[in-house]
Each structure stands twice: as structure tokens, then as C-alpha cells.
Amino acid sequence: MIKSMTGFGGRQAKIDSWGKVSVELRSANHKFLEVVFHLPEGFLSLEDRIKREVESKIKRGRVTCAINIVGAKGSRAYVNKELIQAYSRLLTDVKRQFHIKD
């Protein structure tokens, strides 16, 4: 039987393409479930996915999840040429439709 909802856990791993990744979870007693994230820039899209995973395991309490990435290798920039071409075609159509010169 669980006697306390207060806890702390952490883990670090080195991932070649990312660098050193550390994850910390802290929980405290709370009447309702409240999940708070501290994510690196560019990882906000993962928040809902992680939140659903936490909610599937925990019913109540305040949970803080902190993820840090240190020493990540710089990734090469990626240009989505198809998307740029689509935008360019749309802008050309708008210019033509509304008689915009430049």
C-alpha cells in the first residue's frame, strides 16, 4: 500500500545524436492531478504526449517533470523546399487575385 505521494526520481543517459539527457520527476501530495513541465526549447510538442503517459499512471498529486539536454551536437539545418514552393504559389495566386504589384 502506498503511504506517501511524495517522491523524486532522476535518470541520465548519453544519446549520441542528442548529448547528455537528464530527466527528473518530482511528486508531492495534492488533491487533484497537476502536471508541470520544464522542457528544452523545441520540445514543447512532446508535452501532451508525456502528460498523457503520466496521467495513465498517476491519479492525483502535483508532478513536475524536468528534461535537460546538454552538449547536443549541432544538427544540420533542413529546408522544406516543397513547403516553400507551396507558399510561393499561394502568394503568387493572392497577388494575381487582388492585383498586388509587389
Contacts in CASP RR format, 6 or more apart in sequence:
PFRMAT RR
TARGET T0000
AUTHOR 0000-0000-0000
METHOD contacts of the structure
MODEL  1
MIKSMTGFGGRQAKIDSWGKVSVELRSANHKFLEVVFHLPEGFLSLEDRI
KREVESKIKRGRVTCAINIVGAKGSRAYVNKELIQAYSRLLTDVKRQFHI
KD
4 29 0 8 1.000
5 27 0 8 1.000
5 28 0 8 1.000
5 29 0 8 1.000
5 30 0 8 1.000
5 60 0 8 1.000
5 61 0 8 1.000
6 27 0 8 1.000
6 28 0 8 1.000
6 29 0 8 1.000
7 26 0 8 1.000
7 27 0 8 1.000
7 28 0 8 1.000
8 24 0 8 1.000
8 25 0 8 1.000
8 26 0 8 1.000
8 27 0 8 1.000
9 24 0 8 1.000
9 25 0 8 1.000
9 26 0 8 1.000
10 22 0 8 1.000
10 23 0 8 1.000
10 24 0 8 1.000
10 25 0 8 1.000
11 22 0 8 1.000
11 23 0 8 1.000
12 20 0 8 1.000
12 21 0 8 1.000
12 22 0 8 1.000
12 23 0 8 1.000
13 20 0 8 1.000
13 21 0 8 1.000
14 20 0 8 1.000
14 21 0 8 1.000
15 21 0 8 1.000
17 73 0 8 1.000
17 75 0 8 1.000
18 69 0 8 1.000
18 72 0 8 1.000
18 73 0 8 1.000
19 69 0 8 1.000
19 70 0 8 1.000
19 71 0 8 1.000
19 72 0 8 1.000
19 73 0 8 1.000
20 69 0 8 1.000
20 70 0 8 1.000
20 71 0 8 1.000
21 67 0 8 1.000
21 68 0 8 1.000
21 69 0 8 1.000
22 67 0 8 1.000
22 68 0 8 1.000
22 70 0 8 1.000
23 65 0 8 1.000
23 66 0 8 1.000
23 67 0 8 1.000
24 64 0 8 1.000
24 65 0 8 1.000
24 66 0 8 1.000
24 67 0 8 1.000
25 63 0 8 1.000
25 64 0 8 1.000
25 65 0 8 1.000
26 63 0 8 1.000
26 64 0 8 1.000
26 66 0 8 1.000
27 58 0 8 1.000
27 61 0 8 1.000
27 62 0 8 1.000
27 63 0 8 1.000
27 64 0 8 1.000
28 61 0 8 1.000
28 62 0 8 1.000
29 61 0 8 1.000
29 62 0 8 1.000
30 60 0 8 1.000
30 61 0 8 1.000
30 62 0 8 1.000
31 60 0 8 1.000
31 61 0 8 1.000
32 60 0 8 1.000
32 61 0 8 1.000
33 55 0 8 1.000
33 58 0 8 1.000
33 59 0 8 1.000
33 60 0 8 1.000
33 61 0 8 1.000
33 63 0 8 1.000
34 61 0 8 1.000
34 62 0 8 1.000
34 63 0 8 1.000
35 51 0 8 1.000
35 54 0 8 1.000
35 55 0 8 1.000
35 63 0 8 1.000
35 65 0 8 1.000
36 62 0 8 1.000
36 63 0 8 1.000
36 64 0 8 1.000
36 65 0 8 1.000
37 47 0 8 1.000
37 50 0 8 1.000
37 51 0 8 1.000
37 64 0 8 1.000
37 65 0 8 1.000
37 66 0 8 1.000
37 67 0 8 1.000
38 64 0 8 1.000
38 65 0 8 1.000
38 66 0 8 1.000
38 67 0 8 1.000
39 46 0 8 1.000
39 47 0 8 1.000
39 67 0 8 1.000
40 67 0 8 1.000
40 68 0 8 1.000
40 69 0 8 1.000
43 67 0 8 1.000
50 65 0 8 1.000
54 63 0 8 1.000
54 65 0 8 1.000
94 100 0 8 1.000
95 101 0 8 1.000
END
